[in-house]
């Protein structure tokens, strides 16, 4: 149920929890897809071990930027999923997305004692959960929003609907 590299929940655990939350329909909840922008050049220029360290640091920053009880998962590669439950209002997820982007923009020093500095940014798709929509439809919506964020300039979030 956990990703070995980051210690985060894996895709299977994320989808399971998402389905449970969507079916319960208790209060406001939202899903965010976070995709790192231009991560491939980090692996190519600095090597996969450094890229792996960057992913681990990104995982820590995402976790630190969330509230207790929110779930962050590594969905694969440089893609992460976030599930925010018990939001006071649906628009609160926009504050969460901005906080995540701010956390990721800080310089990363993946090699202890070295001057290597890496900067990453992310494109984030957001959707609020609708208990009347199938989870698969909502996942498609949040993925579409994330891809639109990438196409329209990266380093931003876009909310579906």
N, C-alpha and C positions, 0 to 999 in steps of 0.2 A: 504493500500500500504506500510505500515511500520511494522516492527517487534517491538512488545511492549517492549521486554526486552532491546534491544540495541538502538532502535530509527533508525536503518538502514532501507533501503528499504527491502522489503520482496521478496520472490522468484517470485511472480507474477509481481511485478514492475520491477525486474531485467530482467526477460525474455521478458517483453514488450519492455523495452529500448534496450535490445540486438537485438531483432528482427528489431526494427526501424533502429538501427545503421547498422546492416548487410545489410538491404535492400537499405539503402541510398548509401552505398559504397563510402563514402567521406573520402579519405585518409586512413592512416593505423590505425587499431584498433586491440585490443587484449582482450582475456578473460583469467582470472586466476581463478582457483578453489583453495581455501585455506582450508585445513582440519587440525585441531589441532591434534598433535600427543599426544597420551596417556592422553587424557582429562578425560576419564572415571575414572581413579584412583583419580583425584582431587575431583570429586563428591562423590565418595565412601568414601574417607578418611576425607574430610572436610565438606561434606554436600552440598546439592543442592543450598542453598542460597549463599554459597561462590562460588560455580561453576558458578552461575548466575552472580555474581559480576566479576568473571574472564572473562566471555564472554563479559560483558559490557566494561571492560577495553581493551580487545582485539579489540573490535569494534572501540573504540576511537583511538587506536594505528594504526589500519589499515587506518582509515580515515586521521589521521595526516600524514601518510607516503605517501599519494597519492597527486596528483596535483589537484587543483581546477577543477571541472568538471568531474573527474573520479568518477565512481559509485561503491560503495561497498554495498553489501547486505548480510543479513544473510539468507542463503538458508535453514537452518534447523539445529538443534542440534549444533554441533561445526564446521559446514561448512559455508564458506563464498564465495561469488562470487565477482569478481572485473572486471569492464569493463573500459578499458583505450581507450579513443578516441583520435583522432588527434595526434598520435605519429609521431615524425619526421621521424623515420625509424622503420621497424618491430622489429629490435633487441633491441630497447629501452625498450621493455617490460621485458627483462632480468634484466635490471637495477632496474626496478620497483619490480620484484620478490625478488631480493636480498635486497632491501630496506625494503620490508615487513618482510622478515625473520629476519633481524637485529632488527626491531622494536619489534617483538614478543619475541625475546630472552632476552630482559631486564627483570630483576626480577619484579614480580607483587606482590604488597602488597594489597590483597583484603579486609582485615579487618582493618579499620582505628584504629590506636593506638595499634595494636597487632603486635607481631613479626612474624606473619605468612607470609612466603614468598613462592610464587609459581613460578615455571618456566615452560613455555610452549614453544613448538617448533611447526613447521607446515610442512606439505608436500604440495607442490604447483604444480598444473598442469597448463600449458600455451598453448594456441594456438592463432595464429593470425587469424583474421576474413577473410574469403574468400567469397566475394559476390556471387560466383558461386556455393557454397556448401550450402545445407540446414542447418539452424540453429541447428536442432536436431543432425545432423551428427557432427557438430563442438562441440556441448555440449558433445557428446559421446567421442570425441577425447580428450577434455580437462579433462574429468573425468578419462579416461584411463591414461593420463599422470600423473595425481595426484596420482592415485593408484600405478603406477609404481614408483613414488617418494617414496611412503610409503614402498613398498616392497624392494627397493634398498638401504634403510638406513635411511629414514625419515630426517626431518630437511633440506630439499633440494627442489629445483624446477627441473622439467623436462618439456621440451618443446616438444609438438607434432609437428612433421614435420619439 
